[in-house]
Amino acid sequence: MKKILLWLLVLTMCVSMVACFSLAGCKATPEAVGVEKKEEVAPVEEVAEEVEEEVISEITTIKWLNLWDSSKEDLFAEFYKENPNIEVISEYLPFGDLLQQLQVRLMAGSDDFDVFSADVPLVAGYALKGWLTPVDDIYTQEELDDFIESSLEAGKYNDQLVAAPVSTSTQLLYINLDLFEAAGVEPPGIDDRWTYEQIVEASQKTMSATPDTWGFTWGQTNRIYQLGVLPGSLGAPMIGPDGLTVEGVINSEEWIKAFTFYRDVFNTYNIGPKGEAIGASDLFMAGKIAMYVDGPWNISQFADADLQFEWSVSRHPYFEEGVPATPTGSWHIGVNVNSKNTEAAKKFVHWLTTSKGAELWWRYYGDMPAQKSVLALFATDPEFDNPPWSYWRTAADEANVNPIPRALTPGYMEYEQLLMNAADDIINGADVEETLDTAAVRIGAEMEKYK
């Protein structure tokens, strides 16, 4: 179509020139009156090439640093229909390399990329260092209201939206139904929510009925993403309101009680395996654990694995004396403050995180969407009518049940690492109060540089 329009333009120009020369036929030529002859009109082919080059020069190319290695051509093709003058180049980097490259390039003030995928707990740190361009101005209030509130808030710094939510996450309780049947225990239904106390009791029974199996664990046994909802279920915050204070927070009565239960899972009740020699999902697929908490991304993995036992899911557990609380947070997308193509970058960010773009991202890549309108599609799409795919409907609903975001702090990397160290010690039987007190001191010292 572009070529046809281009040649029509050239033809019109040529006809106009011919008409002009014809009308001038009875008049004196430049040569006749002694005027130097002007440069001749270029051939049609040369004019076409010049016009085409002008059209191409109007295209703005932006680069997106991201985590996903799947082909995005279909996704980009839809974006190009609405934005024909913007080209998107995707630079894929594995998770660890992406974080490292972002740190190095952003610190150096690089402008060789325009947008980048940001792991949500790191957004505050990027914003503190001035590496993100605010994107409040690209959304209507209706579009902002469509984001899951916890995802929207996690993308803000100093009340400005600095990174837009692309996806969110939640966790489910995976259940080996065969181990429950062997123990004569009724498992929780897909919409049931067991307490941790019920999990301990059922685990002890399944382990007794089937030796050489475990009862319960977490998919990420030492990461605060999963473990933060333990104190969260008891009403405790992840960090102080200033995003820096941890003393009196992570060593509060609620944290001590929550992590005492965590230690007991591995040491007193002995229902969970210590160490990471075999991952929790591998244990589950091998039929060696009755229950474990992990993300809905495993639904597809287990469905394709042809497991040799019946399995199901239920909602995320909580403490009997507490309230339901679920992990949340995933990937956001931000605009590099050094980008020379800010407007084009903002257009892409807006398209990817709203309406059609957000739905296409979900359908192509399977990440749980951060938009309420897209999450609602789980309830109506026939693809999710029957198990195990219907388990996604439970996950979609669970994403809105008291989601507890990770600590919103510029010092998240230090916060997470030191709490991982503490969790490892607690798994191995360390005193909980003493370990959390030590972690509070160490994290507090790290936070000083952000004040």
N, C-alpha and C positions, 0 to 999 in steps of 0.2 A: 504494500500500500504506500509506504514511504517513497519507493522508487517511482511509482506512477505519479504521485503528487509532484515529485521532484521534476520529472520530465514535462509534466503539464506546465509547471512554472517556467521552465526553460523555453518551451515552445511559445508560451505567451510573450516572453521577453523578445524572442526572435521575430515573431509576427509584428510586434510593436515597432521594432527597429526597421523591419522591411517597409512597414507603412510610412514610417517617418522619412525614410530615404526616398520613397516614391513621391511623396508630397514635395520634397525638396528638389525634384528632378528638373524643374524649369528655372531654378535659381542658380546663382553663381556658386561653383564649387570652391573649396578652400584653395585648391591649386590655381584656379582662374584668377583669383584676387590676390594671389601672392602670399597667402597665409600658410604657415607650415602645417603639413598634414598631421592630424591627431593619430594616436596609436589605434591600430585596427582592432575591431571587435574580435574577441577570442572565439574560436570554433565552439559549436554547441557542446561537444564533449568536455571541453575545458571549463565552460560555464557550469555544466552539471557537476563536475568534480568540486569546483569551488563552493557551490551551494551546499553540496552534501557535506563537505568538511565543516561548513558553518553550522549545519544542523547537528552534526556529531559533537561539535565543541560545546554545545549547550547542555550536554549530559554531565551530571555531577556524579562522581564515583566516591562511594564511602566504603570504608573497611570496618568489618565487625570481628573483633576478637571474641571467640566463644569456645564452648566445651564440646559441642555436638559435631560428630564427624560424618553424620549421614548427609546424603545429597540434599541440598536445599533448593534445587532448581525449580521444583514445582511450587514451592512456597514463594520464592522470589518472583516467579512468573505472575502470580496473582498480585503481588505488590506492584510489579511493573505496569499492570493494566491500569492502575490508578495513579501511578507515578512514572510515566514513560521517560522522564528526564533524570531519573536517579538510578544508578547502577550500584548493586551491593556486592562486595567481595567478602567472602567469609574466610577467615583464617582460623583453622581448628587447632586447639592445643589441649593435650590431656590435662586433667584437673591440676596436678601439682605444677606442671609447666605454665599453665594459664596464670595461676596465682603469682608465680615467680616473675613471669614476663610482665604482668601488669605492674608489679611493684617496681621493677627495674625501669620500664619504659615511662610510667607515669612520673616517677621520681626524676627522670631525666628531662621531663617536659616534652616528650615525644609527641609529634603530631602525625605520625605515620598510620594511625588508626583513629576512627571517629566515634565508634560506639563499642561497648564491651559488656560482656556478661559478668555480673558481680554476684558472688556468693553472699547472700543477704546479711550475715553477721559482720561482714567486712565493710559494708556500705558506710557506716558511721566513720570508720577510720579513713576511708577514701575522701569523704566529705570534709573531715577535719583538716586534711592536708591540702584542700582546695583543688582536688582532681576531678570534680564532677560539676557539670553545668546543670543548674536547677531546671526542672521540666514542668513546673506547676502550670505554666502558661499554655501548654499544649492540650490540656484536658478541660472538658466541660464539667460542671458539678455532677451531672448525671453519670458521666464516665468515672469520676472519682468515687462516687457512691457505689459503683458496680464492683469495685475491688473489695476483696475480703479485708475487713478492717485491720486485722493484725498484719497482713502483707503490706497494706498501704502505709501504716505507721512505721513499719520496719524500713521503708524506703525514704524516710524523712530524716532531716538533720536540721536542728534549729528551726523547726516548723516549716521547712522547705522540702518539697519533694525533689530529691536529688537522684533517685534511681526508681524506675517504674517496675512494678511486679509483673513478671512473666509467668511464673508458676508458684505453686505452694506445695505443701506436703502434709501428710498425717501418718498415723501408725494404726495397725490392726493387731489383734491377737490371733495368731495362726494356731490351728488345732489339729492334732492327729486323732481322728475319730476312732481308729482301730484300737489305739492304746486306751482310750476312754471305755470302749466297749469291753475290752479284756478285763478292765478293772470294775466293770459294773457301775460306772459313774456316768450320770447324764451330763453331756457337755453343754456349754452355753450356746444359745442360738445365735443366729447371725445378727440380730438386733439386741441381744443381751449384753449387759456390761457387768462383768464380775469384779468383785473387790480383790485386792491383793491377798487378803485373808482367805478367800475362797480358792484362789490359785494355789496357795501353799497346801491347803487341805487336799485338793484334787491331785496335785503333783505327788504327794506322798502315797496316795492310793495307786496311781498309775505306775509309779516306780516299784511299789511292792508287788503289783500284779505281773509286771514285765521287767525282770531284772536286766541289768546292763543298759538301762535307758535313763534319761533325765526327765525332770518334770517341767522346768521353766527357765528361761533366760531372756536376754535382750539381744537384738541383732547387732547392736553397737554397744558392747558391754561397758565401755569406759568413756563414751562421748556424752557431753552435756546435752546435746540435741535430744537424746532419748531420756537421759536421767534427770534432766531439769524438771520434768513434770512430776517427779516424786515429791519434792518439796512444794511444787506448784499445786498439787492436789491438796496439800495442807494449807494453802493460802499464802505461801511465801513467795516474795519476788525473786528475780534472778540477780538483780543488782540494785544499788541505790538509785534514787530519782535523778541524780546528776550523771548517771552512766559511768561513774568512777568508783564509788564507795562500795566496798565489799565487807568491811568489818561490821559485825552485827547483822549481816545479811546471810552470807554463805556459811556462817557458823552460828546461826540462830537456832532456837529450839526446834523449829520445824525442819530445818536442814539436817540437824543431828538425828532427829527421829526418822526422817525419810531414809537417810543413808545408813542408819542402823538396820533398818529392814533390808536394804541393799546388801549389807555385809552378811546378814543372817541367811539370805538366799543361798550364798556360797559356802557358809561356814557353820551355821547353826541348823538350819533346815536341810542343808546339803542337797538342794533340789536343782542347782544350776552348776554347769561345768566351769571350772577355772581355766584360765589360759585361752589362747587363740589358735591353738594348733589346728583345730577344725572349727570353721566358722559355724555360726548358729544356723544359717540357712542350709548348709551342707548336712549338719546333724538332722535337721528337720527332713530333708529330702531322703536321708538314709533311714528314716523311721525311728530315730534314736532319741527323740525328745517329744514330749506330749504337747507343749505349748511354748510359743515364743512371740515376742513383740517385734514387728518389723514393718517396713513400708509396703504400700499396695503395689509397688512395682514388681513384687515377687509373684503376684497373681498370674501374670503371663508366664513367668519362668516355671512355676509349678504346673501350670496347665499344659505346657509343652514338654514337661519332663517325664510324663507317663509314670507318675509315682505309684508305687506298689501298695498303697493304702488309701483309704478315704480321708479327705481333709476338708476343713471348712475354716471360716473366720468368725470372729465376733468383735465387738467394740473394745476400745482401749480400756484397760483396768484402772482402778483408782482405790484410794484408801477408804475403808468403811466409814471413818470419822471425817473424811474430807469430801471433796467435790470432784466430779470428772474433770480431767485436764488432759489435753492432747498436744504432742509436739507439732510444731509448724515451722514454716520457712523453707525457702528454696532459692531460686534464681531470680535476680532482677536484671535490668539492663539500663546502662547509663551512657551519657554523652561525655566524651573526653573534653575537658575544659580547654585543651589546646587544639581541638579540631578546627580546621579551616573551612569546614562544611557543616557548620552547626545547624542551619535550617534544614538541610537535607537529612542530617542525622536525626533531628527531632521528628521529622515526618516519618521516618522508619520506626523509631521507638514508639510513636503514637499508634501507627498501624499495627505493629506486632502485639501491642498490649490492649487493644480494644477490638470489639466487634468481630468482624470477619477474620482479621489477622490472628487474633487470640484463639478463635475456634480452629483455624487451620493449623496453628502451631500444636494445639492439643491433639488434633486428629493425626498429624504427621509424626509427632514425636512421643505422644503418650504421657507427657508430664501432666500432673494434676494442675489444672488452670487456676489462676489467682482471681479470676473474674466470676462473680456469682452467676451471671447469665450463662456462662459456658459450663460451669459446674452443674447447672440445672439440666443440661442436656443429657446427663447420665440417667436422669429419671424418665426421659422420654424416648431415647434412642433404643430401638429394638435389639441392638447388638448386646445390650446389657440386661436382657430379660431373664436369662438362665445362668445357673452356676457353671463354671466359677466366675464368669464375667460379671454376673450380677453383684459380686462382692465389691465391685467398683462403686456401686451405688451406696453401699454402706460407707465406703471410704469418702466419697464425695460429701455425704452428710456429716461424717465425723470431722471433716476439715473445718466445720463451723462450730464445733462443740468446744467452747472455752480453749481455743488454741493458745498455747504459751510460747511466745517467741523466745529465741535465745537472747542473751543479754545485749541490749542496744548500747554498745560502748566502742569508742575508738580503739580500746585496748583488747579487743575480743581475742586476738590470736594468743596473747599472753594469758588471758583469762581461761580460755579453753585448754591450753596446754597444761597449765598448772592444776586445773581441776581433773584433767585426765590422769595426771600423775597421782593425785589424791585418790581417785577412784581405783587405780591399780593397787595402791597400798591397802585400801579398804577391802577390796576383793580378797586380798591375801591375809586379812584378819587384823589389820592395824586398828588402833583405837580411833573411833569415829570423831569424837569431839577434838581430840588432840590433832588429828590429821586435818580437819577443817579449820581449826585455829591457825595452824601453820600455813595452810593454803591462803587464808585471808591476809596474813602478814606478807606473804610473798607476792600475791596479786596486788595488794595495796602499794607495795614498793614499786611495782612495774607501772602502776597507774600514775605515779607522780609526774612522769614525763609528759603526760597529756593535760596536766593542770595549767 
